[in-house]
Amino acid sequence: MWNKETTAEVPGVSPLKDSKLPAAPSNAMNPNAGTRPTAPTARNLACLGSTITVKGEISSDEDLEIDGKVEGPISLRGHRLTVGRNAQLKTEITAREVIVYGNVSGNLHARDRVEIKKDGQVIGDITTSRISIEDGAYFKGRIEIDRAQSSIQESKQIEKIPVGVGSY
């Protein structure tokens, strides 16, 4: 019932070598071998390291991760700001999403959500649709949940539901 034939494994020799499948192209000839054409593309991410100090306005059309010091407004149109563990920001932040691991002193305006992680600290007012504050995080200020964005998203979902079509 079972084939009891054993094959010895030889280092560097693939057991598929004798099969009728075509050999895969080598990486030397095809540097893209092994990557899937349907793999999702990575989002653009800009980073400011822990030794960088910025005094002035930052605006960007890509995601941004800050681990240094920033004094001045930050505006990321429809993108994510990640405040690193070593970051010290004295700023007004406007972004789609803000994730805080470090220290922020100033107001946050996030269209989608704000997350303050366990070692994060925010002193200032927050306006957002969703918020998450982990145990151990520090927050001092006001929170305003902007229901207008949530209502718009809910109404778009309701519009997609067919009414009076078929039987239920």
N, C-alpha and C positions, 0 to 999 in steps of 0.2 A: 504494500500500500504506500509506504513512504519510500522515497529514494534514499538509500543509505549511503550513496556515494558522497565522499567528503572531498572538499577542495582545499588545497593548501593556499594560504594567503601569502603572497609574495609582496614585500614592501615596494611601493611605487608602481605596482601593476594593478589596474582596475579590473574587477571581475567582469565588467561589461565590455571589455576589450574584444572578446570573441563574439559578442552578440551582433545582431544584424542592425542595431541602431547606429546612426551616423555618429561619428566622434564629435565631441563638443570642440569648438574652436579654442585654441590656446590663448591665454591672456596676453602673450607676447605679441600675437598678431592682431588681437582684438581687445583693446583696453576696456571696452564696455561689456565684455563677457561676464556673465553672472548677474548683471543688473536686469531687472524686469522692466519692460517698456511701459507697463501699467502702474509702476510704482508712483506714489504721490510725490509731487514736487515739494521741496522744502520752501518754507516762507523765508523771505529776506529778514535777517536779524542783524541789527547794528549793536555793537557793544562798546561801553565806556568802562575801562578797567579801573581797578581800585586806586591807582596812582594818579588818575586824571581828575583835575578840578576845573569846573566850568562855571564862569560868571557871565550870564547872559541868557538869551532865549534859545531854546532848542525846539525845532519843528522837524517832523519827519513823516514820510509816507511809507514807513516800514516799521516792524516791531523793533523795540529798543530794550536793551538790558543795561542797567547802570549799576556799577559797583563802586563808583567814586563819589566825589562831592559835587553837587550842583546847586547854584543859587540863581534863580531866574525861572520864568515860566517854561513849561514843557507842553508841547501840543503834538499829539500823534493822531492824525486824522484816520479814524477807523482801525487803529492798530493797538497792540498790547505793549504796555510798559511793565517790565519786571524790575523791581527795586531789589538789588542784591543784598546779601547779608552785611557787607561792609559799607553800603551806601548811606550817605547823609545828605538828604535833600531838603532845601529850604525853597519851596517852589509852589506854584499853582499848576496842577496837572489836569490836562484834558486828554482823554483817550477812550478807546472802546472798552478796554479792559486794563485793570491795574492789579498787579500781584506784588505784595510788600513782604519782603524778608528782612529788610533793614529799617532805617529811620526816615520818616517823612514828616516835615513840619510845613503845613500849608494845606490848602483845600484840594480835594480830589473830585473831579467830575468824570465819571465813567459811564458811557452810554449803556454798556452791557452789565459788567460786574466788577466788584472790588473784592479781593481776598487779602486778609491780613494773616500771615502765617504766625506760628507760635512764638518766634523771636522778633517779629515785626513790631514796629511802633509808629502810630499815626497820631499827630496832634493837629487837628483841623477838621473842618466840616467835609462830609462826604455826600455827594449826590450821585445815585446810581439806581439801576433797576433791580440788581441782586447784590447781596453782600454776604461774606463769610468771614467770621472772626474766630480763629482757633484759640483753644485754651492756651494761656500763657502769653498771648498777644496783648499789647497795650494800645488803648484807643482813648483819646480825650477830644470830644467835639460833638457835633450833631450829625445825625444821619437823616437824609431825606431820600425816601424811596420814590423814584420817578416812575409813576405808574403809566404815564403817557406812552413811553416806549413799549411797556408790556401790553398795554391796551391795543396799540397799533399791531403788534405781532399776533395777539389773540384774534383781532378782527380779521386779519388776513387769513388765518387758519379757518375761521368760521365761514368766510366767503367761499372757501374751497369745498365745503360740505354741500352736496346736492340736496335740494329741498324738493319734495314731491315727485321724485323720480323713482320708479320701481315700487315694490311692496316691501314692507318691513315685518 
